[in-house]
């Protein structure tokens, strides 16, 4: 099995292009170990699925009263918001004041009506990627299923037509090319989590890897 910790640390050089050093003491919004950038670097697993808005659907299933299969029109008919938040990538870069447009995840979950036994979620992407979070983490005001950022429609490189944004966690928790949200009664680690990434991924605690306290 590849050494995933070394692999991700090896990608730091990608993020350094356009980066400027930043310390927490200089800007408390930039976590320790991160550098501020302005160029929104692109990172993925090497697979960039082409999903148009005609083909795109979002399924919400598992421990819910009403399974959802939202097409693009139904998704865009939900309350749309703009939220400005900071974006922290595990490869040690942060971009501040990103203005995401989309739908709050909690509004989508409200339609599905999670059962009382639903405690955790797995996000599934069109490229086969998965990541996990407690349901409580999805209920914050700033957790979105976004279709636009920085005044532009999301490109395929950045997870378009729709991706999840979870500002309080490292960005790998915000699945690109979002396909489905599955609710469980138990935690189910996703792609990076089973390969040694930290299950919680709090950037201000530097929870990059499972051996980081």
C-alpha positions in Angstrom: 0.0 0.0 0.0 1.4 3.5 -0.8 2.6 5.7 2.0 -0.3 8.2 1.8 1.2 10.5 4.4 4.3 10.9 2.3 2.2 11.3 -0.8 0.1 14.1 0.5 3.1 15.9 2.0 4.8 15.6 -1.4 1.9 17.6 -2.9 2.8 20.6 -0.8 5.0 22.0 -3.6 1.9 22.4 -5.7 0.3 24.7 -3.2 3.5 26.8 -2.7 3.0 28.4 -6.1 1.5 31.8 -5.3 1.7 31.3 -1.6 2.8 33.8 0.9 4.0 32.9 4.4 1.5 33.5 7.2 1.6 32.8 10.9 -1.3 32.4 13.3 0.0 35.4 15.2 -0.2 37.5 12.0 -3.6 36.3 10.9 -5.6 34.2 13.4 -7.8 32.9 10.5 -4.9 31.0 9.0 -4.2 27.8 11.0 -0.8 26.8 12.1 1.2 25.0 9.4 -0.8 26.7 6.6 0.2 29.3 4.0 -2.2 31.8 2.5 -2.8 31.6 -1.2 -4.9 33.5 -3.7 -4.9 31.1 -6.7 -7.2 28.3 -5.5 -5.0 25.3 -6.3 -6.5 22.1 -7.9 -6.1 18.7 -6.2 -7.9 15.5 -6.9 -7.4 11.7 -7.3 -6.5 12.1 -11.0 -10.0 11.4 -12.1 -12.2 14.3 -13.2 -15.7 13.0 -14.1 -17.6 15.0 -16.6 -21.1 15.4 -15.1 -23.3 18.0 -16.7 -26.3 19.6 -15.0 -28.6 17.5 -17.2 -27.1 14.2 -15.9 -26.4 15.4 -12.3 -28.5 14.0 -9.5 -28.1 14.1 -5.8 -29.3 11.1 -3.8 -29.9 11.2 0.0 -30.5 7.8 1.4 -29.9 5.4 4.3 -31.5 6.2 7.6 -34.1 8.7 6.3 -37.9 8.8 6.2 -37.9 10.0 2.6 -35.1 9.0 0.2 -34.3 11.9 -2.2 -33.2 11.9 -5.8 -32.9 15.6 -6.6 -32.2 16.7 -10.2 -30.6 20.0 -11.0 -33.9 21.9 -11.3 -35.0 20.6 -7.9 -31.7 21.5 -6.3 -31.7 25.0 -7.8 -35.3 25.5 -6.6 -34.1 25.2 -3.0 -33.2 28.3 -1.0 -30.0 29.7 -2.5 -27.5 31.5 -0.3 -24.1 33.1 -0.6 -21.7 32.4 2.3 -18.2 33.8 2.7 -15.8 31.4 4.4 -12.2 30.4 4.6 -10.9 27.2 2.8 -8.1 25.1 4.4 -6.5 22.3 2.4 -4.5 19.5 4.1 -1.6 20.2 1.7 -0.9 23.3 3.9 -2.6 26.1 2.0 -5.5 28.3 2.9 -7.6 30.7 0.9 -9.6 33.3 2.7 -12.9 35.0 2.0 -14.2 32.6 -0.6 -17.8 33.5 -1.5 -19.6 30.2 -2.2 -23.1 30.1 -3.7 -25.4 27.1 -3.2 -27.8 25.3 -0.8 -27.3 24.6 2.8 -26.9 20.9 3.5 -29.2 21.1 6.4 -32.0 22.2 4.1 -31.5 19.2 1.9 -31.4 16.9 4.9 -34.6 18.4 6.2 -36.4 17.2 3.1 -35.1 13.7 3.7 -36.0 13.7 7.4 -33.2 11.8 9.0 -34.3 9.1 11.5 -33.3 9.5 15.1 -30.8 6.7 14.7 -28.9 8.6 12.0 -25.7 9.9 13.5 -23.1 9.9 10.7 -23.0 10.6 7.0 -20.9 9.4 4.1 -20.6 11.7 1.1 -20.2 9.9 -2.3 -18.7 11.5 -5.4 -19.1 10.7 -9.1 -15.4 9.7 -9.2 -15.9 7.0 -6.5 -14.5 9.1 -3.7 -16.0 9.0 -0.3 -15.6 11.0 3.0 -17.4 10.9 6.3 -18.7 13.3 8.9 -21.0 13.3 11.9 -24.4 14.6 10.9 -24.0 17.5 13.4 -21.1 18.8 11.3 -23.4 19.1 8.3 -25.9 21.3 10.1 -23.8 24.5 10.4 -24.9 27.6 8.5 -21.7 27.5 6.3 -21.9 23.9 5.1 -23.1 24.0 1.6 -23.7 22.1 -1.6 -22.2 24.7 -3.8 -22.5 25.4 -7.5 -20.4 28.6 -7.7 -17.4 30.3 -6.1 -15.7 33.6 -6.4 -18.5 34.8 -8.7 -18.1 32.0 -11.2 -19.8 28.7 -11.8 -17.8 25.8 -10.4 -15.5 24.3 -13.1 -15.0 20.6 -13.4 -11.5 20.9 -11.9 -13.1 22.4 -8.7 -15.9 19.8 -8.4 -18.6 21.2 -10.7 -21.4 21.1 -11.2 -21.8 20.8 -7.4 -19.5 20.0 -4.4 -19.8 20.1 -0.7 -18.0 22.9 1.3 -17.3 22.3 5.0 -15.2 25.3 6.1 -14.5 24.1 9.7 -12.8 21.0 8.4 -9.8 20.4 6.0 -11.1 20.5 2.5 -10.9 16.8 1.8 -14.1 16.5 3.9 -15.9 18.7 1.2 -16.5 16.1 -1.5 -16.1 17.3 -5.1 -18.6 16.1 -7.8 -21.1 15.3 -5.1 -23.4 12.4 -6.0 -25.0 11.2 -2.8 -25.3 11.6 1.0 -25.7 8.4 2.9 -26.9 8.5 6.5 -25.7 5.8 9.0 -26.1 4.9 12.7 -22.3 4.4 12.8 -19.2 6.1 11.5 -17.8 4.8 8.3 -14.3 6.2 7.3 -14.0 7.3 3.7 -11.2 7.2 1.1 -8.6 9.2 2.9 -9.6 8.3 6.4 -8.9 4.6 5.8 -5.5 5.6 4.4 -4.3 7.3 7.5 -6.0 10.7 7.4 -7.4 12.1 10.7 -11.1 11.3 11.1 -12.0 14.7 12.5 -9.9 17.0 10.2 -10.0 20.2 12.3 -7.4 22.5 10.7 -7.0 24.6 13.8 -5.9 21.4 15.7 -3.7 20.4 12.7 -5.6 17.1 12.5 -4.0 16.0 9.2 -3.2 12.4 10.0 -4.6 9.8 12.4 -1.5 10.0 14.6 -1.9 13.8 15.0 -3.4 14.6 18.3 
